[in-house]
Every structure is written in C-alpha cells, then in structure tokens.
Amino acid sequence: MTSGQPTNPSNDLLRRLGRALRKPGLPRSSVFTGDPGVYAYSVHPDDPALLIREDEAGTQTVGVIRNGRFRPGRSGR
C-alpha cells in the first residue's frame, strides 16, 4: 500500500455528481446529442396535466402522454 489515502473511483464520481446537481437544470448539450428523435419533456407551467415536448431546434409542442405515446394537443382530459 502506498502512503496517503487510497483512491476510490466511486468517491470521485459522487463528488462530481454532487457538484453537477447543485445547479438547476441540464445543459442542452447533455440532452441533445445530434440524434434524431430525441426530445426533452417538461410539465406545462399553467396546467400540470399537460407536457411540453422540445426538440433540438427549440420547437415546443404541448400535449399529453396517452397509451405510452406523446399526443400533441391541449385537451388532456
């Protein structure tokens, strides 16, 4: 064994994860990697029954999840 504290990869990972989680949100580059069909989803601020789907170009579509698929449209009920 060498002198000093042994390194543990999980400790390093947890430390970096803690630093990343201190800031709200995720950078767009971590969500959109250039793959087609990748979307970011968020809850609509005025109606929690609705979702907002955003594509890489920034286009937002309001809709609901029905039968496991996103369905555009404002009528979620």
HTML snippet that shows the backbone in 3Dmol.js (N, CA, C, O; Angstrom):
<script src="https://3Dmol.org/build/3Dmol-min.js"></script>
<div id="view" style="width:600px;height:400px;position:relative"></div>
<script>
const pdb = `
ATOM      1  N   MET A   1       0.822  -1.183   0.000  1.00  0.00           N
ATOM      2  CA  MET A   1       0.000   0.000   0.000  1.00  0.00           C
ATOM      3  C   MET A   1       0.864   1.244   0.000  1.00  0.00           C
ATOM      4  O   MET A   1       1.913   1.274   0.643  1.00  0.00           O
ATOM      5  N   THR A   2       0.445   2.242  -0.694  1.00  0.00           N
ATOM      6  CA  THR A   2       1.196   3.492  -0.725  1.00  0.00           C
ATOM      7  C   THR A   2       0.747   4.373   0.417  1.00  0.00           C
ATOM      8  O   THR A   2      -0.325   4.182   0.991  1.00  0.00           O
ATOM      9  N   SER A   3       1.584   5.336   0.736  1.00  0.00           N
ATOM     10  CA  SER A   3       1.195   6.261   1.797  1.00  0.00           C
ATOM     11  C   SER A   3       0.099   7.184   1.304  1.00  0.00           C
ATOM     12  O   SER A   3      -0.010   7.444   0.106  1.00  0.00           O
ATOM     13  N   GLY A   4      -0.703   7.674   2.217  1.00  0.00           N
ATOM     14  CA  GLY A   4      -1.818   8.544   1.836  1.00  0.00           C
ATOM     15  C   GLY A   4      -3.102   7.749   1.711  1.00  0.00           C
ATOM     16  O   GLY A   4      -3.135   6.543   1.953  1.00  0.00           O
ATOM     17  N   GLN A   5      -4.125   8.428   1.341  1.00  0.00           N
ATOM     18  CA  GLN A   5      -5.445   7.808   1.247  1.00  0.00           C
ATOM     19  C   GLN A   5      -5.609   7.121  -0.100  1.00  0.00           C
ATOM     20  O   GLN A   5      -5.311   7.719  -1.134  1.00  0.00           O
ATOM     21  N   PRO A   6      -6.077   5.874  -0.107  1.00  0.00           N
ATOM     22  CA  PRO A   6      -6.287   5.198  -1.392  1.00  0.00           C
ATOM     23  C   PRO A   6      -7.413   5.874  -2.173  1.00  0.00           C
ATOM     24  O   PRO A   6      -8.374   6.385  -1.598  1.00  0.00           O
ATOM     25  N   THR A   7      -7.268   5.861  -3.482  1.00  0.00           N
ATOM     26  CA  THR A   7      -8.303   6.492  -4.314  1.00  0.00           C
ATOM     27  C   THR A   7      -9.444   5.509  -4.530  1.00  0.00           C
ATOM     28  O   THR A   7      -9.236   4.301  -4.649  1.00  0.00           O
ATOM     29  N   ASN A   8     -10.631   6.045  -4.578  1.00  0.00           N
ATOM     30  CA  ASN A   8     -11.823   5.244  -4.798  1.00  0.00           C
ATOM     31  C   ASN A   8     -12.618   5.909  -5.918  1.00  0.00           C
ATOM     32  O   ASN A   8     -13.097   7.030  -5.745  1.00  0.00           O
ATOM     33  N   PRO A   9     -12.769   5.236  -7.072  1.00  0.00           N
ATOM     34  CA  PRO A   9     -13.486   5.848  -8.197  1.00  0.00           C
ATOM     35  C   PRO A   9     -14.911   6.271  -7.836  1.00  0.00           C
ATOM     36  O   PRO A   9     -15.404   7.272  -8.357  1.00  0.00           O
ATOM     37  N   SER A  10     -15.589   5.512  -6.942  1.00  0.00           N
ATOM     38  CA  SER A  10     -16.965   5.904  -6.606  1.00  0.00           C
ATOM     39  C   SER A  10     -17.000   7.215  -5.842  1.00  0.00           C
ATOM     40  O   SER A  10     -17.930   8.003  -6.020  1.00  0.00           O
ATOM     41  N   ASN A  11     -16.009   7.468  -4.995  1.00  0.00           N
ATOM     42  CA  ASN A  11     -15.976   8.743  -4.273  1.00  0.00           C
ATOM     43  C   ASN A  11     -15.819   9.905  -5.243  1.00  0.00           C
ATOM     44  O   ASN A  11     -16.470  10.939  -5.093  1.00  0.00           O
ATOM     45  N   ASP A  12     -14.960   9.735  -6.233  1.00  0.00           N
ATOM     46  CA  ASP A  12     -14.757  10.786  -7.233  1.00  0.00           C
ATOM     47  C   ASP A  12     -16.038  11.028  -8.024  1.00  0.00           C
ATOM     48  O   ASP A  12     -16.407  12.174  -8.280  1.00  0.00           O
ATOM     49  N   LEU A  13     -16.711   9.958  -8.408  1.00  0.00           N
ATOM     50  CA  LEU A  13     -17.965  10.083  -9.158  1.00  0.00           C
ATOM     51  C   LEU A  13     -19.021  10.797  -8.318  1.00  0.00           C
ATOM     52  O   LEU A  13     -19.712  11.685  -8.818  1.00  0.00           O
ATOM     53  N   LEU A  14     -19.151  10.419  -7.056  1.00  0.00           N
ATOM     54  CA  LEU A  14     -20.137  11.066  -6.188  1.00  0.00           C
ATOM     55  C   LEU A  14     -19.825  12.539  -5.985  1.00  0.00           C
ATOM     56  O   LEU A  14     -20.739  13.363  -5.941  1.00  0.00           O
ATOM     57  N   ARG A  15     -18.578  12.876  -5.863  1.00  0.00           N
ATOM     58  CA  ARG A  15     -18.178  14.277  -5.699  1.00  0.00           C
ATOM     59  C   ARG A  15     -18.552  15.085  -6.939  1.00  0.00           C
ATOM     60  O   ARG A  15     -19.093  16.185  -6.824  1.00  0.00           O
ATOM     61  N   ARG A  16     -18.264  14.538  -8.135  1.00  0.00           N
ATOM     62  CA  ARG A  16     -18.607  15.248  -9.372  1.00  0.00           C
ATOM     63  C   ARG A  16     -20.115  15.341  -9.564  1.00  0.00           C
ATOM     64  O   ARG A  16     -20.620  16.362 -10.031  1.00  0.00           O
ATOM     65  N   LEU A  17     -20.840  14.276  -9.206  1.00  0.00           N
ATOM     66  CA  LEU A  17     -22.287  14.295  -9.316  1.00  0.00           C
ATOM     67  C   LEU A  17     -22.881  15.353  -8.388  1.00  0.00           C
ATOM     68  O   LEU A  17     -23.795  16.079  -8.781  1.00  0.00           O
ATOM     69  N   GLY A  18     -22.372  15.442  -7.172  1.00  0.00           N
ATOM     70  CA  GLY A  18     -22.833  16.454  -6.226  1.00  0.00           C
ATOM     71  C   GLY A  18     -22.633  17.861  -6.754  1.00  0.00           C
ATOM     72  O   GLY A  18     -23.510  18.712  -6.606  1.00  0.00           O
ATOM     73  N   ARG A  19     -21.485  18.114  -7.371  1.00  0.00           N
ATOM     74  CA  ARG A  19     -21.221  19.427  -7.956  1.00  0.00           C
ATOM     75  C   ARG A  19     -22.197  19.725  -9.087  1.00  0.00           C
ATOM     76  O   ARG A  19     -22.690  20.848  -9.192  1.00  0.00           O
ATOM     77  N   ALA A  20     -22.482  18.748  -9.925  1.00  0.00           N
ATOM     78  CA  ALA A  20     -23.388  18.954 -11.068  1.00  0.00           C
ATOM     79  C   ALA A  20     -24.820  19.194 -10.603  1.00  0.00           C
ATOM     80  O   ALA A  20     -25.547  19.974 -11.217  1.00  0.00           O
ATOM     81  N   LEU A  21     -25.228  18.532  -9.531  1.00  0.00           N
ATOM     82  CA  LEU A  21     -26.611  18.656  -9.072  1.00  0.00           C
ATOM     83  C   LEU A  21     -26.871  19.932  -8.284  1.00  0.00           C
ATOM     84  O   LEU A  21     -28.025  20.248  -7.992  1.00  0.00           O
ATOM     85  N   ARG A  22     -25.833  20.665  -7.937  1.00  0.00           N
ATOM     86  CA  ARG A  22     -26.032  21.933  -7.231  1.00  0.00           C
ATOM     87  C   ARG A  22     -26.705  22.969  -8.108  1.00  0.00           C
ATOM     88  O   ARG A  22     -27.389  23.860  -7.605  1.00  0.00           O
ATOM     89  N   LYS A  23     -26.518  22.861  -9.414  1.00  0.00           N
ATOM     90  CA  LYS A  23     -27.094  23.826 -10.352  1.00  0.00           C
ATOM     91  C   LYS A  23     -28.383  23.248 -10.927  1.00  0.00           C
ATOM     92  O   LYS A  23     -28.409  22.081 -11.317  1.00  0.00           O
ATOM     93  N   PRO A  24     -29.461  24.046 -10.989  1.00  0.00           N
ATOM     94  CA  PRO A  24     -30.708  23.522 -11.545  1.00  0.00           C
ATOM     95  C   PRO A  24     -30.617  23.324 -13.060  1.00  0.00           C
ATOM     96  O   PRO A  24     -29.892  24.038 -13.754  1.00  0.00           O
ATOM     97  N   GLY A  25     -31.359  22.352 -13.545  1.00  0.00           N
ATOM     98  CA  GLY A  25     -31.434  22.112 -14.989  1.00  0.00           C
ATOM     99  C   GLY A  25     -30.246  21.357 -15.543  1.00  0.00           C
ATOM    100  O   GLY A  25     -29.288  21.062 -14.827  1.00  0.00           O
ATOM    101  N   LEU A  26     -30.319  21.051 -16.808  1.00  0.00           N
ATOM    102  CA  LEU A  26     -29.252  20.367 -17.517  1.00  0.00           C
ATOM    103  C   LEU A  26     -28.856  21.205 -18.714  1.00  0.00           C
ATOM    104  O   LEU A  26     -29.698  21.893 -19.292  1.00  0.00           O
ATOM    105  N   PRO A  27     -27.595  21.159 -19.095  1.00  0.00           N
ATOM    106  CA  PRO A  27     -27.220  21.870 -20.321  1.00  0.00           C
ATOM    107  C   PRO A  27     -27.845  21.178 -21.539  1.00  0.00           C
ATOM    108  O   PRO A  27     -27.973  19.954 -21.568  1.00  0.00           O
ATOM    109  N   ARG A  28     -28.226  21.964 -22.529  1.00  0.00           N
ATOM    110  CA  ARG A  28     -28.844  21.412 -23.744  1.00  0.00           C
ATOM    111  C   ARG A  28     -27.955  20.371 -24.393  1.00  0.00           C
ATOM    112  O   ARG A  28     -28.453  19.409 -24.979  1.00  0.00           O
ATOM    113  N   SER A  29     -26.637  20.549 -24.298  1.00  0.00           N
ATOM    114  CA  SER A  29     -25.719  19.612 -24.942  1.00  0.00           C
ATOM    115  C   SER A  29     -25.783  18.219 -24.321  1.00  0.00           C
ATOM    116  O   SER A  29     -25.442  17.242 -24.988  1.00  0.00           O
ATOM    117  N   SER A  30     -26.208  18.102 -23.067  1.00  0.00           N
ATOM    118  CA  SER A  30     -26.300  16.777 -22.458  1.00  0.00           C
ATOM    119  C   SER A  30     -27.597  16.072 -22.850  1.00  0.00           C
ATOM    120  O   SER A  30     -27.684  14.848 -22.748  1.00  0.00           O
ATOM    121  N   VAL A  31     -28.599  16.818 -23.294  1.00  0.00           N
ATOM    122  CA  VAL A  31     -29.866  16.219 -23.715  1.00  0.00           C
ATOM    123  C   VAL A  31     -29.851  15.955 -25.214  1.00  0.00           C
ATOM    124  O   VAL A  31     -30.181  14.857 -25.663  1.00  0.00           O
ATOM    125  N   PHE A  32     -29.468  16.962 -25.980  1.00  0.00           N
ATOM    126  CA  PHE A  32     -29.494  16.859 -27.440  1.00  0.00           C
ATOM    127  C   PHE A  32     -28.093  16.571 -27.955  1.00  0.00           C
ATOM    128  O   PHE A  32     -27.211  17.429 -27.916  1.00  0.00           O
ATOM    129  N   THR A  33     -27.904  15.353 -28.435  1.00  0.00           N
ATOM    130  CA  THR A  33     -26.584  14.920 -28.889  1.00  0.00           C
ATOM    131  C   THR A  33     -26.498  14.800 -30.400  1.00  0.00           C
ATOM    132  O   THR A  33     -25.540  14.227 -30.920  1.00  0.00           O
ATOM    133  N   GLY A  34     -27.483  15.332 -31.113  1.00  0.00           N
ATOM    134  CA  GLY A  34     -27.472  15.248 -32.568  1.00  0.00           C
ATOM    135  C   GLY A  34     -28.239  14.053 -33.106  1.00  0.00           C
ATOM    136  O   GLY A  34     -28.404  13.920 -34.319  1.00  0.00           O
ATOM    137  N   ASP A  35     -28.715  13.174 -32.215  1.00  0.00           N
ATOM    138  CA  ASP A  35     -29.502  12.023 -32.656  1.00  0.00           C
ATOM    139  C   ASP A  35     -30.924  12.469 -32.967  1.00  0.00           C
ATOM    140  O   ASP A  35     -31.531  13.176 -32.162  1.00  0.00           O
ATOM    141  N   PRO A  36     -31.471  12.072 -34.116  1.00  0.00           N
ATOM    142  CA  PRO A  36     -32.845  12.454 -34.432  1.00  0.00           C
ATOM    143  C   PRO A  36     -33.825  11.737 -33.500  1.00  0.00           C
ATOM    144  O   PRO A  36     -33.568  10.620 -33.050  1.00  0.00           O
ATOM    145  N   GLY A  37     -34.940  12.393 -33.222  1.00  0.00           N
ATOM    146  CA  GLY A  37     -35.956  11.780 -32.386  1.00  0.00           C
ATOM    147  C   GLY A  37     -35.711  11.899 -30.899  1.00  0.00           C
ATOM    148  O   GLY A  37     -36.365  11.220 -30.107  1.00  0.00           O
ATOM    149  N   VAL A  38     -34.773  12.756 -30.501  1.00  0.00           N
ATOM    150  CA  VAL A  38     -34.527  12.978 -29.079  1.00  0.00           C
ATOM    151  C   VAL A  38     -35.268  14.238 -28.663  1.00  0.00           C
ATOM    152  O   VAL A  38     -35.126  15.288 -29.291  1.00  0.00           O
ATOM    153  N   TYR A  39     -36.057  14.129 -27.605  1.00  0.00           N
ATOM    154  CA  TYR A  39     -36.852  15.254 -27.119  1.00  0.00           C
ATOM    155  C   TYR A  39     -36.623  15.448 -25.631  1.00  0.00           C
ATOM    156  O   TYR A  39     -36.263  14.513 -24.915  1.00  0.00           O
ATOM    157  N   ALA A  40     -36.836  16.670 -25.179  1.00  0.00           N
ATOM    158  CA  ALA A  40     -36.849  16.982 -23.758  1.00  0.00           C
ATOM    159  C   ALA A  40     -38.293  17.266 -23.379  1.00  0.00           C
ATOM    160  O   ALA A  40     -39.003  17.972 -24.095  1.00  0.00           O
ATOM    161  N   TYR A  41     -38.722  16.717 -22.259  1.00  0.00           N
ATOM    162  CA  TYR A  41     -40.100  16.903 -21.802  1.00  0.00           C
ATOM    163  C   TYR A  41     -40.107  17.658 -20.487  1.00  0.00           C
ATOM    164  O   TYR A  41     -39.241  17.454 -19.637  1.00  0.00           O
ATOM    165  N   SER A  42     -41.091  18.534 -20.325  1.00  0.00           N
ATOM    166  CA  SER A  42     -41.275  19.251 -19.062  1.00  0.00           C
ATOM    167  C   SER A  42     -42.770  19.436 -18.830  1.00  0.00           C
ATOM    168  O   SER A  42     -43.578  19.347 -19.753  1.00  0.00           O
ATOM    169  N   VAL A  43     -43.111  19.694 -17.575  1.00  0.00           N
ATOM    170  CA  VAL A  43     -44.521  19.905 -17.221  1.00  0.00           C
ATOM    171  C   VAL A  43     -44.908  21.329 -17.607  1.00  0.00           C
ATOM    172  O   VAL A  43     -44.140  22.267 -17.394  1.00  0.00           O
ATOM    173  N   HIS A  44     -46.094  21.483 -18.171  1.00  0.00           N
ATOM    174  CA  HIS A  44     -46.601  22.801 -18.555  1.00  0.00           C
ATOM    175  C   HIS A  44     -46.774  23.643 -17.290  1.00  0.00           C
ATOM    176  O   HIS A  44     -47.358  23.165 -16.318  1.00  0.00           O
ATOM    177  N   PRO A  45     -46.279  24.889 -17.280  1.00  0.00           N
ATOM    178  CA  PRO A  45     -46.337  25.691 -16.051  1.00  0.00           C
ATOM    179  C   PRO A  45     -47.753  26.086 -15.623  1.00  0.00           C
ATOM    180  O   PRO A  45     -47.985  26.339 -14.441  1.00  0.00           O
ATOM    181  N   ASP A  46     -48.704  26.144 -16.561  1.00  0.00           N
ATOM    182  CA  ASP A  46     -50.065  26.554 -16.221  1.00  0.00           C
ATOM    183  C   ASP A  46     -51.019  25.386 -15.977  1.00  0.00           C
ATOM    184  O   ASP A  46     -52.065  25.560 -15.351  1.00  0.00           O
ATOM    185  N   ASP A  47     -50.663  24.197 -16.470  1.00  0.00           N
ATOM    186  CA  ASP A  47     -51.537  23.039 -16.316  1.00  0.00           C
ATOM    187  C   ASP A  47     -50.675  21.783 -16.166  1.00  0.00           C
ATOM    188  O   ASP A  47     -50.128  21.295 -17.154  1.00  0.00           O
ATOM    189  N   PRO A  48     -50.546  21.254 -14.948  1.00  0.00           N
ATOM    190  CA  PRO A  48     -49.680  20.092 -14.734  1.00  0.00           C
ATOM    191  C   PRO A  48     -50.153  18.820 -15.433  1.00  0.00           C
ATOM    192  O   PRO A  48     -49.423  17.828 -15.452  1.00  0.00           O
ATOM    193  N   ALA A  49     -51.351  18.825 -16.006  1.00  0.00           N
ATOM    194  CA  ALA A  49     -51.821  17.663 -16.765  1.00  0.00           C
ATOM    195  C   ALA A  49     -51.215  17.636 -18.162  1.00  0.00           C
ATOM    196  O   ALA A  49     -51.310  16.625 -18.857  1.00  0.00           O
ATOM    197  N   LEU A  50     -50.591  18.737 -18.581  1.00  0.00           N
ATOM    198  CA  LEU A  50     -50.004  18.837 -19.918  1.00  0.00           C
ATOM    199  C   LEU A  50     -48.485  18.781 -19.848  1.00  0.00           C
ATOM    200  O   LEU A  50     -47.876  19.141 -18.841  1.00  0.00           O
ATOM    201  N   LEU A  51     -47.894  18.324 -20.936  1.00  0.00           N
ATOM    202  CA  LEU A  51     -46.444  18.300 -21.078  1.00  0.00           C
ATOM    203  C   LEU A  51     -46.023  19.208 -22.219  1.00  0.00           C
ATOM    204  O   LEU A  51     -46.806  19.493 -23.125  1.00  0.00           O
ATOM    205  N   ILE A  52     -44.782  19.656 -22.162  1.00  0.00           N
ATOM    206  CA  ILE A  52     -44.177  20.395 -23.262  1.00  0.00           C
ATOM    207  C   ILE A  52     -43.047  19.532 -23.799  1.00  0.00           C
ATOM    208  O   ILE A  52     -42.146  19.143 -23.056  1.00  0.00           O
ATOM    209  N   ARG A  53     -43.098  19.233 -25.100  1.00  0.00           N
ATOM    210  CA  ARG A  53     -42.034  18.468 -25.754  1.00  0.00           C
ATOM    211  C   ARG A  53     -41.201  19.452 -26.564  1.00  0.00           C
ATOM    212  O   ARG A  53     -41.737  20.221 -27.362  1.00  0.00           O
ATOM    213  N   GLU A  54     -39.892  19.424 -26.356  1.00  0.00           N
ATOM    214  CA  GLU A  54     -38.995  20.337 -27.077  1.00  0.00           C
ATOM    215  C   GLU A  54     -37.983  19.530 -27.867  1.00  0.00           C
ATOM    216  O   GLU A  54     -37.382  18.588 -27.352  1.00  0.00           O
ATOM    217  N   ASP A  55     -37.798  19.917 -29.145  1.00  0.00           N
ATOM    218  CA  ASP A  55     -36.798  19.232 -29.964  1.00  0.00           C
ATOM    219  C   ASP A  55     -35.495  20.026 -29.956  1.00  0.00           C
ATOM    220  O   ASP A  55     -35.399  21.080 -29.327  1.00  0.00           O
ATOM    221  N   GLU A  56     -34.508  19.512 -30.652  1.00  0.00           N
ATOM    222  CA  GLU A  56     -33.175  20.113 -30.644  1.00  0.00           C
ATOM    223  C   GLU A  56     -33.177  21.541 -31.182  1.00  0.00           C
ATOM    224  O   GLU A  56     -32.370  22.363 -30.749  1.00  0.00           O
ATOM    225  N   ALA A  57     -34.074  21.847 -32.121  1.00  0.00           N
ATOM    226  CA  ALA A  57     -34.150  23.182 -32.707  1.00  0.00           C
ATOM    227  C   ALA A  57     -34.830  24.183 -31.775  1.00  0.00           C
ATOM    228  O   ALA A  57     -34.808  25.386 -32.036  1.00  0.00           O
ATOM    229  N   GLY A  58     -35.438  23.694 -30.684  1.00  0.00           N
ATOM    230  CA  GLY A  58     -36.116  24.584 -29.751  1.00  0.00           C
ATOM    231  C   GLY A  58     -37.618  24.675 -29.962  1.00  0.00           C
ATOM    232  O   GLY A  58     -38.298  25.423 -29.259  1.00  0.00           O
ATOM    233  N   THR A  59     -38.146  23.916 -30.929  1.00  0.00           N
ATOM    234  CA  THR A  59     -39.583  23.923 -31.181  1.00  0.00           C
ATOM    235  C   THR A  59     -40.297  23.212 -30.042  1.00  0.00           C
ATOM    236  O   THR A  59     -39.958  22.081 -29.693  1.00  0.00           O
ATOM    237  N   GLN A  60     -41.295  23.888 -29.461  1.00  0.00           N
ATOM    238  CA  GLN A  60     -42.044  23.321 -28.346  1.00  0.00           C
ATOM    239  C   GLN A  60     -43.442  22.938 -28.792  1.00  0.00           C
ATOM    240  O   GLN A  60     -44.108  23.686 -29.509  1.00  0.00           O
ATOM    241  N   THR A  61     -43.882  21.757 -28.357  1.00  0.00           N
ATOM    242  CA  THR A  61     -45.211  21.247 -28.671  1.00  0.00           C
ATOM    243  C   THR A  61     -45.884  20.854 -27.359  1.00  0.00           C
ATOM    244  O   THR A  61     -45.303  20.125 -26.554  1.00  0.00           O
ATOM    245  N   VAL A  62     -47.105  21.335 -27.144  1.00  0.00           N
ATOM    246  CA  VAL A  62     -47.867  20.998 -25.939  1.00  0.00           C
ATOM    247  C   VAL A  62     -48.699  19.758 -26.228  1.00  0.00           C
ATOM    248  O   VAL A  62     -49.260  19.630 -27.315  1.00  0.00           O
ATOM    249  N   GLY A  63     -48.784  18.848 -25.272  1.00  0.00           N
ATOM    250  CA  GLY A  63     -49.576  17.643 -25.468  1.00  0.00           C
ATOM    251  C   GLY A  63     -49.649  16.814 -24.205  1.00  0.00           C
ATOM    252  O   GLY A  63     -49.361  17.291 -23.107  1.00  0.00           O
ATOM    253  N   VAL A  64     -50.042  15.558 -24.382  1.00  0.00           N
ATOM    254  CA  VAL A  64     -50.201  14.619 -23.266  1.00  0.00           C
ATOM    255  C   VAL A  64     -49.584  13.276 -23.652  1.00  0.00           C
ATOM    256  O   VAL A  64     -49.345  13.006 -24.829  1.00  0.00           O
ATOM    257  N   ILE A  65     -49.333  12.445 -22.654  1.00  0.00           N
ATOM    258  CA  ILE A  65     -48.917  11.065 -22.903  1.00  0.00           C
ATOM    259  C   ILE A  65     -50.182  10.214 -22.808  1.00  0.00           C
ATOM    260  O   ILE A  65     -50.862  10.209 -21.783  1.00  0.00           O
ATOM    261  N   ARG A  66     -50.484   9.504 -23.876  1.00  0.00           N
ATOM    262  CA  ARG A  66     -51.652   8.634 -23.903  1.00  0.00           C
ATOM    263  C   ARG A  66     -51.227   7.307 -24.519  1.00  0.00           C
ATOM    264  O   ARG A  66     -50.654   7.271 -25.608  1.00  0.00           O
ATOM    265  N   ASN A  67     -51.515   6.214 -23.810  1.00  0.00           N
ATOM    266  CA  ASN A  67     -51.125   4.867 -24.268  1.00  0.00           C
ATOM    267  C   ASN A  67     -49.622   4.784 -24.547  1.00  0.00           C
ATOM    268  O   ASN A  67     -49.189   4.132 -25.497  1.00  0.00           O
ATOM    269  N   GLY A  68     -48.837   5.456 -23.703  1.00  0.00           N
ATOM    270  CA  GLY A  68     -47.392   5.378 -23.810  1.00  0.00           C
ATOM    271  C   GLY A  68     -46.773   6.231 -24.909  1.00  0.00           C
ATOM    272  O   GLY A  68     -45.571   6.127 -25.156  1.00  0.00           O
ATOM    273  N   ARG A  69     -47.555   7.068 -25.570  1.00  0.00           N
ATOM    274  CA  ARG A  69     -47.046   7.921 -26.655  1.00  0.00           C
ATOM    275  C   ARG A  69     -47.425   9.367 -26.413  1.00  0.00           C
ATOM    276  O   ARG A  69     -48.464   9.660 -25.821  1.00  0.00           O
ATOM    277  N   PHE A  70     -46.574  10.268 -26.875  1.00  0.00           N
ATOM    278  CA  PHE A  70     -46.873  11.696 -26.777  1.00  0.00           C
ATOM    279  C   PHE A  70     -47.902  12.041 -27.844  1.00  0.00           C
ATOM    280  O   PHE A  70     -47.728  11.723 -29.021  1.00  0.00           O
ATOM    281  N   ARG A  71     -48.970  12.692 -27.417  1.00  0.00           N
ATOM    282  CA  ARG A  71     -50.025  13.126 -28.341  1.00  0.00           C
ATOM    283  C   ARG A  71     -50.130  14.643 -28.290  1.00  0.00           C
ATOM    284  O   ARG A  71     -50.492  15.189 -27.249  1.00  0.00           O
ATOM    285  N   PRO A  72     -49.821  15.348 -29.391  1.00  0.00           N
ATOM    286  CA  PRO A  72     -49.947  16.803 -29.399  1.00  0.00           C
ATOM    287  C   PRO A  72     -51.391  17.223 -29.206  1.00  0.00           C
ATOM    288  O   PRO A  72     -52.317  16.523 -29.617  1.00  0.00           O
ATOM    289  N   GLY A  73     -51.570  18.367 -28.580  1.00  0.00           N
ATOM    290  CA  GLY A  73     -52.909  18.916 -28.374  1.00  0.00           C
ATOM    291  C   GLY A  73     -53.080  19.380 -26.930  1.00  0.00           C
ATOM    292  O   GLY A  73     -52.398  18.902 -26.023  1.00  0.00           O
ATOM    293  N   ARG A  74     -53.986  20.302 -26.742  1.00  0.00           N
ATOM    294  CA  ARG A  74     -54.182  20.891 -25.416  1.00  0.00           C
ATOM    295  C   ARG A  74     -55.206  20.154 -24.571  1.00  0.00           C
ATOM    296  O   ARG A  74     -55.276  20.388 -23.364  1.00  0.00           O
ATOM    297  N   SER A  75     -56.002  19.270 -25.163  1.00  0.00           N
ATOM    298  CA  SER A  75     -57.045  18.631 -24.367  1.00  0.00           C
ATOM    299  C   SER A  75     -56.515  17.336 -23.763  1.00  0.00           C
ATOM    300  O   SER A  75     -56.495  16.288 -24.409  1.00  0.00           O
ATOM    301  N   GLY A  76     -56.093  17.435 -22.522  1.00  0.00           N
ATOM    302  CA  GLY A  76     -55.564  16.257 -21.838  1.00  0.00           C
ATOM    303  C   GLY A  76     -56.619  15.529 -21.044  1.00  0.00           C
ATOM    304  O   GLY A  76     -56.339  14.486 -20.453  1.00  0.00           O
ATOM    305  N   ARG A  77     -57.839  16.060 -21.017  1.00  0.00           N
ATOM    306  CA  ARG A  77     -58.864  15.448 -20.169  1.00  0.00           C
ATOM    307  C   ARG A  77     -60.028  14.947 -20.951  1.00  0.00           C
ATOM    308  O   ARG A  77     -60.972  14.406 -20.376  1.00  0.00           O
TER     309      ARG A  77
END
`;
const viewer = $3Dmol.createViewer("view");
viewer.addModel(pdb, "pdb");
viewer.setStyle({}, {cartoon: {color: "spectrum"}});
viewer.zoomTo();
viewer.render();
</script>
